[in-house]
Every structure is written in C-alpha cells, then in structure tokens.
Amino acid sequence: MILAIAFVLLSIIIAFLMIPKLKKQQETKTVVVFSILLLIGTALNIGIALKINIPSPLDVITFILTPIKEYIVSFTK
C-alpha cells in the first residue's frame, strides 16, 4: 500500500514539474498525451504494487492471431 502511495506522489511531482513547462510553450497536445500516458503508467504501477494480475498485451495478440494461423496452416496440410 505504501508503494502505491509512493507511485501516486511521484506521478504528482512529475506532473507538477512538466505540465507548467509544456503549457508555457503552448504545447496543449503534448500536455494531453503526457497526462494520458502518465495516468496509464501510474495505474499499471499501482496495480503491480498491489499485486493485481495484469494480463500481458501478448495474450490479446495471441488470441487474435491463433485462429488466423490455424486457418493458414490448414492449407498446407
């Protein structure tokens, strides 16, 4: 739990350091993308810190491509 709080605090510090600089340079799209990626990264790190089972993106790719592979292999038999 302490590690999850540390991730949140670290993310807040990073946001307070980076976002004002980006706003000063009028990089609104960069601020939006930065905020989204920081939020995703923070959420994943909190999940890991709380030992929540986070599926791998490779599982989704395997699920999608396995039927396609089997279809192509069926032509070679």
Jmol script that loads the backbone (N, CA, C; Angstrom):
load data "model"
ATOM      1  N   MET A   1       0.825  -1.188   0.000  1.00  0.00           N
ATOM      2  CA  MET A   1       0.000   0.000   0.000  1.00  0.00           C
ATOM      3  C   MET A   1       0.876   1.261   0.000  1.00  0.00           C
ATOM      4  N   ILE A   2       1.956   1.209   0.741  1.00  0.00           N
ATOM      5  CA  ILE A   2       2.854   2.357   0.814  1.00  0.00           C
ATOM      6  C   ILE A   2       3.503   2.600  -0.538  1.00  0.00           C
ATOM      7  N   LEU A   3       3.815   1.521  -1.242  1.00  0.00           N
ATOM      8  CA  LEU A   3       4.421   1.643  -2.566  1.00  0.00           C
ATOM      9  C   LEU A   3       3.447   2.279  -3.561  1.00  0.00           C
ATOM     10  N   ALA A   4       2.180   1.939  -3.468  1.00  0.00           N
ATOM     11  CA  ALA A   4       1.165   2.534  -4.344  1.00  0.00           C
ATOM     12  C   ALA A   4       1.040   4.036  -4.074  1.00  0.00           C
ATOM     13  N   ILE A   5       1.067   4.420  -2.824  1.00  0.00           N
ATOM     14  CA  ILE A   5       1.006   5.847  -2.470  1.00  0.00           C
ATOM     15  C   ILE A   5       2.250   6.568  -2.969  1.00  0.00           C
ATOM     16  N   ALA A   6       3.382   5.899  -2.889  1.00  0.00           N
ATOM     17  CA  ALA A   6       4.627   6.499  -3.390  1.00  0.00           C
ATOM     18  C   ALA A   6       4.547   6.731  -4.895  1.00  0.00           C
ATOM     19  N   PHE A   7       3.956   5.792  -5.637  1.00  0.00           N
ATOM     20  CA  PHE A   7       3.791   5.982  -7.078  1.00  0.00           C
ATOM     21  C   PHE A   7       2.888   7.166  -7.393  1.00  0.00           C
ATOM     22  N   VAL A   8       1.818   7.315  -6.631  1.00  0.00           N
ATOM     23  CA  VAL A   8       0.907   8.441  -6.847  1.00  0.00           C
ATOM     24  C   VAL A   8       1.619   9.758  -6.558  1.00  0.00           C
ATOM     25  N   LEU A   9       2.334   9.818  -5.452  1.00  0.00           N
ATOM     26  CA  LEU A   9       3.048  11.048  -5.107  1.00  0.00           C
ATOM     27  C   LEU A   9       4.123  11.384  -6.135  1.00  0.00           C
ATOM     28  N   LEU A  10       4.847  10.368  -6.610  1.00  0.00           N
ATOM     29  CA  LEU A  10       5.868  10.588  -7.624  1.00  0.00           C
ATOM     30  C   LEU A  10       5.247  11.079  -8.931  1.00  0.00           C
ATOM     31  N   SER A  11       4.119  10.542  -9.296  1.00  0.00           N
ATOM     32  CA  SER A  11       3.434  10.978 -10.512  1.00  0.00           C
ATOM     33  C   SER A  11       2.941  12.417 -10.389  1.00  0.00           C
ATOM     34  N   ILE A  12       2.461  12.771  -9.220  1.00  0.00           N
ATOM     35  CA  ILE A  12       2.012  14.158  -8.993  1.00  0.00           C
ATOM     36  C   ILE A  12       3.193  15.119  -9.093  1.00  0.00           C
ATOM     37  N   ILE A  13       4.317  14.733  -8.533  1.00  0.00           N
ATOM     38  CA  ILE A  13       5.517  15.582  -8.609  1.00  0.00           C
ATOM     39  C   ILE A  13       5.963  15.742 -10.057  1.00  0.00           C
ATOM     40  N   ILE A  14       5.978  14.645 -10.796  1.00  0.00           N
ATOM     41  CA  ILE A  14       6.369  14.719 -12.208  1.00  0.00           C
ATOM     42  C   ILE A  14       5.413  15.615 -12.979  1.00  0.00           C
ATOM     43  N   ALA A  15       4.125  15.482 -12.724  1.00  0.00           N
ATOM     44  CA  ALA A  15       3.138  16.306 -13.422  1.00  0.00           C
ATOM     45  C   ALA A  15       3.331  17.786 -13.090  1.00  0.00           C
ATOM     46  N   PHE A  16       3.554  18.097 -11.816  1.00  0.00           N
ATOM     47  CA  PHE A  16       3.743  19.497 -11.429  1.00  0.00           C
ATOM     48  C   PHE A  16       5.033  20.090 -11.991  1.00  0.00           C
ATOM     49  N   LEU A  17       6.010  19.252 -12.276  1.00  0.00           N
ATOM     50  CA  LEU A  17       7.251  19.747 -12.865  1.00  0.00           C
ATOM     51  C   LEU A  17       7.142  19.925 -14.380  1.00  0.00           C
ATOM     52  N   MET A  18       6.462  19.021 -15.052  1.00  0.00           N
ATOM     53  CA  MET A  18       6.460  19.012 -16.510  1.00  0.00           C
ATOM     54  C   MET A  18       5.330  19.816 -17.145  1.00  0.00           C
ATOM     55  N   ILE A  19       4.129  19.727 -16.607  1.00  0.00           N
ATOM     56  CA  ILE A  19       2.972  20.353 -17.257  1.00  0.00           C
ATOM     57  C   ILE A  19       3.092  21.874 -17.342  1.00  0.00           C
ATOM     58  N   PRO A  20       3.543  22.579 -16.304  1.00  0.00           N
ATOM     59  CA  PRO A  20       3.678  24.034 -16.457  1.00  0.00           C
ATOM     60  C   PRO A  20       4.672  24.431 -17.557  1.00  0.00           C
ATOM     61  N   LYS A  21       5.755  23.670 -17.698  1.00  0.00           N
ATOM     62  CA  LYS A  21       6.718  23.967 -18.766  1.00  0.00           C
ATOM     63  C   LYS A  21       6.083  23.788 -20.134  1.00  0.00           C
ATOM     64  N   LEU A  22       5.307  22.724 -20.274  1.00  0.00           N
ATOM     65  CA  LEU A  22       4.659  22.469 -21.556  1.00  0.00           C
ATOM     66  C   LEU A  22       3.578  23.506 -21.853  1.00  0.00           C
ATOM     67  N   LYS A  23       2.845  23.913 -20.826  1.00  0.00           N
ATOM     68  CA  LYS A  23       1.822  24.942 -21.036  1.00  0.00           C
ATOM     69  C   LYS A  23       2.458  26.277 -21.407  1.00  0.00           C
ATOM     70  N   LYS A  24       3.608  26.557 -20.815  1.00  0.00           N
ATOM     71  CA  LYS A  24       4.312  27.804 -21.108  1.00  0.00           C
ATOM     72  C   LYS A  24       4.727  27.851 -22.578  1.00  0.00           C
ATOM     73  N   GLN A  25       5.075  26.696 -23.144  1.00  0.00           N
ATOM     74  CA  GLN A  25       5.464  26.606 -24.547  1.00  0.00           C
ATOM     75  C   GLN A  25       4.250  26.397 -25.456  1.00  0.00           C
ATOM     76  N   GLN A  26       3.051  26.434 -24.896  1.00  0.00           N
ATOM     77  CA  GLN A  26       1.784  26.263 -25.606  1.00  0.00           C
ATOM     78  C   GLN A  26       1.720  24.925 -26.349  1.00  0.00           C
ATOM     79  N   GLU A  27       2.122  23.890 -25.672  1.00  0.00           N
ATOM     80  CA  GLU A  27       2.096  22.528 -26.210  1.00  0.00           C
ATOM     81  C   GLU A  27       0.887  21.785 -25.638  1.00  0.00           C
ATOM     82  N   THR A  28      -0.306  22.183 -26.051  1.00  0.00           N
ATOM     83  CA  THR A  28      -1.514  21.604 -25.462  1.00  0.00           C
ATOM     84  C   THR A  28      -1.683  20.132 -25.834  1.00  0.00           C
ATOM     85  N   LYS A  29      -1.374  19.756 -27.061  1.00  0.00           N
ATOM     86  CA  LYS A  29      -1.492  18.353 -27.453  1.00  0.00           C
ATOM     87  C   LYS A  29      -0.499  17.491 -26.682  1.00  0.00           C
ATOM     88  N   THR A  30       0.680  18.020 -26.481  1.00  0.00           N
ATOM     89  CA  THR A  30       1.698  17.294 -25.730  1.00  0.00           C
ATOM     90  C   THR A  30       1.270  17.118 -24.276  1.00  0.00           C
ATOM     91  N   VAL A  31       0.632  18.134 -23.711  1.00  0.00           N
ATOM     92  CA  VAL A  31       0.145  18.034 -22.330  1.00  0.00           C
ATOM     93  C   VAL A  31      -0.898  16.935 -22.217  1.00  0.00           C
ATOM     94  N   VAL A  32      -1.800  16.857 -23.193  1.00  0.00           N
ATOM     95  CA  VAL A  32      -2.847  15.835 -23.161  1.00  0.00           C
ATOM     96  C   VAL A  32      -2.237  14.439 -23.270  1.00  0.00           C
ATOM     97  N   VAL A  33      -1.348  14.240 -24.233  1.00  0.00           N
ATOM     98  CA  VAL A  33      -0.715  12.930 -24.418  1.00  0.00           C
ATOM     99  C   VAL A  33       0.127  12.566 -23.196  1.00  0.00           C
ATOM    100  N   PHE A  34       0.884  13.532 -22.677  1.00  0.00           N
ATOM    101  CA  PHE A  34       1.708  13.302 -21.491  1.00  0.00           C
ATOM    102  C   PHE A  34       0.833  12.885 -20.306  1.00  0.00           C
ATOM    103  N   SER A  35      -0.277  13.572 -20.123  1.00  0.00           N
ATOM    104  CA  SER A  35      -1.165  13.269 -18.998  1.00  0.00           C
ATOM    105  C   SER A  35      -1.773  11.879 -19.126  1.00  0.00           C
ATOM    106  N   ILE A  36      -2.182  11.516 -20.335  1.00  0.00           N
ATOM    107  CA  ILE A  36      -2.771  10.193 -20.542  1.00  0.00           C
ATOM    108  C   ILE A  36      -1.742   9.095 -20.277  1.00  0.00           C
ATOM    109  N   LEU A  37      -0.537   9.255 -20.826  1.00  0.00           N
ATOM    110  CA  LEU A  37       0.498   8.243 -20.621  1.00  0.00           C
ATOM    111  C   LEU A  37       0.937   8.155 -19.162  1.00  0.00           C
ATOM    112  N   LEU A  38       1.010   9.307 -18.493  1.00  0.00           N
ATOM    113  CA  LEU A  38       1.365   9.306 -17.073  1.00  0.00           C
ATOM    114  C   LEU A  38       0.279   8.608 -16.253  1.00  0.00           C
ATOM    115  N   LEU A  39      -0.971   8.837 -16.593  1.00  0.00           N
ATOM    116  CA  LEU A  39      -2.074   8.191 -15.892  1.00  0.00           C
ATOM    117  C   LEU A  39      -2.053   6.679 -16.105  1.00  0.00           C
ATOM    118  N   ILE A  40      -1.830   6.245 -17.345  1.00  0.00           N
ATOM    119  CA  ILE A  40      -1.763   4.807 -17.631  1.00  0.00           C
ATOM    120  C   ILE A  40      -0.586   4.167 -16.888  1.00  0.00           C
ATOM    121  N   GLY A  41       0.563   4.816 -16.951  1.00  0.00           N
ATOM    122  CA  GLY A  41       1.736   4.279 -16.265  1.00  0.00           C
ATOM    123  C   GLY A  41       1.545   4.207 -14.760  1.00  0.00           C
ATOM    124  N   THR A  42       0.933   5.222 -14.203  1.00  0.00           N
ATOM    125  CA  THR A  42       0.677   5.230 -12.760  1.00  0.00           C
ATOM    126  C   THR A  42      -0.288   4.119 -12.380  1.00  0.00           C
ATOM    127  N   ALA A  43      -1.344   3.960 -13.163  1.00  0.00           N
ATOM    128  CA  ALA A  43      -2.334   2.914 -12.869  1.00  0.00           C
ATOM    129  C   ALA A  43      -1.706   1.526 -12.947  1.00  0.00           C
ATOM    130  N   LEU A  44      -0.884   1.291 -13.960  1.00  0.00           N
ATOM    131  CA  LEU A  44      -0.234  -0.017 -14.077  1.00  0.00           C
ATOM    132  C   LEU A  44       0.737  -0.267 -12.925  1.00  0.00           C
ATOM    133  N   ASN A  45       1.482   0.753 -12.537  1.00  0.00           N
ATOM    134  CA  ASN A  45       2.414   0.590 -11.418  1.00  0.00           C
ATOM    135  C   ASN A  45       1.690   0.371 -10.099  1.00  0.00           C
ATOM    136  N   ILE A  46       0.568   1.025  -9.910  1.00  0.00           N
ATOM    137  CA  ILE A  46      -0.226   0.796  -8.698  1.00  0.00           C
ATOM    138  C   ILE A  46      -0.747  -0.635  -8.694  1.00  0.00           C
ATOM    139  N   GLY A  47      -1.206  -1.102  -9.850  1.00  0.00           N
ATOM    140  CA  GLY A  47      -1.675  -2.480  -9.949  1.00  0.00           C
ATOM    141  C   GLY A  47      -0.586  -3.479  -9.623  1.00  0.00           C
ATOM    142  N   ILE A  48       0.605  -3.234 -10.119  1.00  0.00           N
ATOM    143  CA  ILE A  48       1.735  -4.118  -9.817  1.00  0.00           C
ATOM    144  C   ILE A  48       2.080  -4.050  -8.333  1.00  0.00           C
ATOM    145  N   ALA A  49       2.057  -2.847  -7.763  1.00  0.00           N
ATOM    146  CA  ALA A  49       2.383  -2.695  -6.341  1.00  0.00           C
ATOM    147  C   ALA A  49       1.362  -3.404  -5.452  1.00  0.00           C
ATOM    148  N   LEU A  50       0.096  -3.421  -5.886  1.00  0.00           N
ATOM    149  CA  LEU A  50      -0.951  -4.083  -5.105  1.00  0.00           C
ATOM    150  C   LEU A  50      -1.110  -5.557  -5.477  1.00  0.00           C
ATOM    151  N   LYS A  51      -0.201  -6.051  -6.342  1.00  0.00           N
ATOM    152  CA  LYS A  51      -0.162  -7.456  -6.766  1.00  0.00           C
ATOM    153  C   LYS A  51      -1.460  -7.888  -7.444  1.00  0.00           C
ATOM    154  N   ILE A  52      -1.983  -7.011  -8.297  1.00  0.00           N
ATOM    155  CA  ILE A  52      -3.147  -7.325  -9.109  1.00  0.00           C
ATOM    156  C   ILE A  52      -2.641  -7.987 -10.389  1.00  0.00           C
ATOM    157  N   ASN A  53      -3.323  -9.040 -10.807  1.00  0.00           N
ATOM    158  CA  ASN A  53      -2.917  -9.755 -12.020  1.00  0.00           C
ATOM    159  C   ASN A  53      -3.264  -8.902 -13.240  1.00  0.00           C
ATOM    160  N   ILE A  54      -2.245  -8.401 -13.921  1.00  0.00           N
ATOM    161  CA  ILE A  54      -2.421  -7.579 -15.114  1.00  0.00           C
ATOM    162  C   ILE A  54      -2.041  -8.438 -16.307  1.00  0.00           C
ATOM    163  N   PRO A  55      -3.003  -8.670 -17.228  1.00  0.00           N
ATOM    164  CA  PRO A  55      -2.679  -9.526 -18.377  1.00  0.00           C
ATOM    165  C   PRO A  55      -1.693  -8.852 -19.318  1.00  0.00           C
ATOM    166  N   SER A  56      -0.922  -9.686 -19.976  1.00  0.00           N
ATOM    167  CA  SER A  56       0.066  -9.201 -20.922  1.00  0.00           C
ATOM    168  C   SER A  56      -0.619  -8.831 -22.244  1.00  0.00           C
ATOM    169  N   PRO A  57      -0.160  -7.778 -22.911  1.00  0.00           N
ATOM    170  CA  PRO A  57      -0.710  -7.464 -24.236  1.00  0.00           C
ATOM    171  C   PRO A  57      -0.463  -8.586 -25.243  1.00  0.00           C
ATOM    172  N   LEU A  58       0.549  -9.397 -24.995  1.00  0.00           N
ATOM    173  CA  LEU A  58       0.834 -10.520 -25.884  1.00  0.00           C
ATOM    174  C   LEU A  58      -0.290 -11.550 -25.862  1.00  0.00           C
ATOM    175  N   ASP A  59      -0.999 -11.669 -24.743  1.00  0.00           N
ATOM    176  CA  ASP A  59      -2.134 -12.593 -24.666  1.00  0.00           C
ATOM    177  C   ASP A  59      -3.235 -12.199 -25.648  1.00  0.00           C
ATOM    178  N   VAL A  60      -3.500 -10.920 -25.771  1.00  0.00           N
ATOM    179  CA  VAL A  60      -4.523 -10.439 -26.704  1.00  0.00           C
ATOM    180  C   VAL A  60      -4.091 -10.701 -28.147  1.00  0.00           C
ATOM    181  N   ILE A  61      -2.829 -10.434 -28.447  1.00  0.00           N
ATOM    182  CA  ILE A  61      -2.317 -10.666 -29.801  1.00  0.00           C
ATOM    183  C   ILE A  61      -2.387 -12.150 -30.137  1.00  0.00           C
ATOM    184  N   THR A  62      -2.021 -13.001 -29.199  1.00  0.00           N
ATOM    185  CA  THR A  62      -2.085 -14.447 -29.414  1.00  0.00           C
ATOM    186  C   THR A  62      -3.523 -14.902 -29.640  1.00  0.00           C
ATOM    187  N   PHE A  63      -4.452 -14.357 -28.869  1.00  0.00           N
ATOM    188  CA  PHE A  63      -5.865 -14.711 -29.003  1.00  0.00           C
ATOM    189  C   PHE A  63      -6.395 -14.347 -30.391  1.00  0.00           C
ATOM    190  N   ILE A  64      -5.953 -13.213 -30.918  1.00  0.00           N
ATOM    191  CA  ILE A  64      -6.422 -12.765 -32.225  1.00  0.00           C
ATOM    192  C   ILE A  64      -5.751 -13.541 -33.353  1.00  0.00           C
ATOM    193  N   LEU A  65      -4.460 -13.789 -33.246  1.00  0.00           N
ATOM    194  CA  LEU A  65      -3.721 -14.379 -34.355  1.00  0.00           C
ATOM    195  C   LEU A  65      -3.759 -15.902 -34.416  1.00  0.00           C
ATOM    196  N   THR A  66      -4.109 -16.591 -33.339  1.00  0.00           N
ATOM    197  CA  THR A  66      -4.142 -18.053 -33.344  1.00  0.00           C
ATOM    198  C   THR A  66      -5.138 -18.609 -34.368  1.00  0.00           C
ATOM    199  N   PRO A  67      -6.367 -18.123 -34.447  1.00  0.00           N
ATOM    200  CA  PRO A  67      -7.273 -18.649 -35.487  1.00  0.00           C
ATOM    201  C   PRO A  67      -6.773 -18.379 -36.909  1.00  0.00           C
ATOM    202  N   ILE A  68      -6.140 -17.246 -37.111  1.00  0.00           N
ATOM    203  CA  ILE A  68      -5.603 -16.921 -38.432  1.00  0.00           C
ATOM    204  C   ILE A  68      -4.475 -17.894 -38.780  1.00  0.00           C
ATOM    205  N   LYS A  69      -3.613 -18.169 -37.811  1.00  0.00           N
ATOM    206  CA  LYS A  69      -2.517 -19.119 -38.028  1.00  0.00           C
ATOM    207  C   LYS A  69      -3.054 -20.500 -38.350  1.00  0.00           C
ATOM    208  N   GLU A  70      -4.060 -20.947 -37.603  1.00  0.00           N
ATOM    209  CA  GLU A  70      -4.637 -22.267 -37.849  1.00  0.00           C
ATOM    210  C   GLU A  70      -5.285 -22.340 -39.224  1.00  0.00           C
ATOM    211  N   TYR A  71      -5.908 -21.275 -39.667  1.00  0.00           N
ATOM    212  CA  TYR A  71      -6.521 -21.231 -40.994  1.00  0.00           C
ATOM    213  C   TYR A  71      -5.462 -21.357 -42.085  1.00  0.00           C
ATOM    214  N   ILE A  72      -4.351 -20.657 -41.919  1.00  0.00           N
ATOM    215  CA  ILE A  72      -3.270 -20.711 -42.910  1.00  0.00           C
ATOM    216  C   ILE A  72      -2.599 -22.077 -42.895  1.00  0.00           C
ATOM    217  N   VAL A  73      -2.390 -22.651 -41.715  1.00  0.00           N
ATOM    218  CA  VAL A  73      -1.775 -23.975 -41.611  1.00  0.00           C
ATOM    219  C   VAL A  73      -2.674 -25.038 -42.233  1.00  0.00           C
ATOM    220  N   SER A  74      -3.983 -24.861 -42.159  1.00  0.00           N
ATOM    221  CA  SER A  74      -4.895 -25.855 -42.734  1.00  0.00           C
ATOM    222  C   SER A  74      -4.709 -25.976 -44.252  1.00  0.00           C
ATOM    223  N   PHE A  75      -4.235 -24.952 -44.914  1.00  0.00           N
ATOM    224  CA  PHE A  75      -3.981 -25.019 -46.356  1.00  0.00           C
ATOM    225  C   PHE A  75      -2.719 -25.815 -46.683  1.00  0.00           C
ATOM    226  N   THR A  76      -1.800 -25.908 -45.733  1.00  0.00           N
ATOM    227  CA  THR A  76      -0.535 -26.592 -46.007  1.00  0.00           C
ATOM    228  C   THR A  76      -0.626 -28.099 -45.741  1.00  0.00           C
ATOM    229  N   LYS A  77      -1.702 -28.565 -45.165  1.00  0.00           N
ATOM    230  CA  LYS A  77      -1.840 -29.997 -44.861  1.00  0.00           C
ATOM    231  C   LYS A  77      -2.456 -30.735 -46.014  1.00  0.00           C
TER     232      LYS A  77
END
end "model"
wireframe off; spacefill off
backbone 0.3
color backbone group
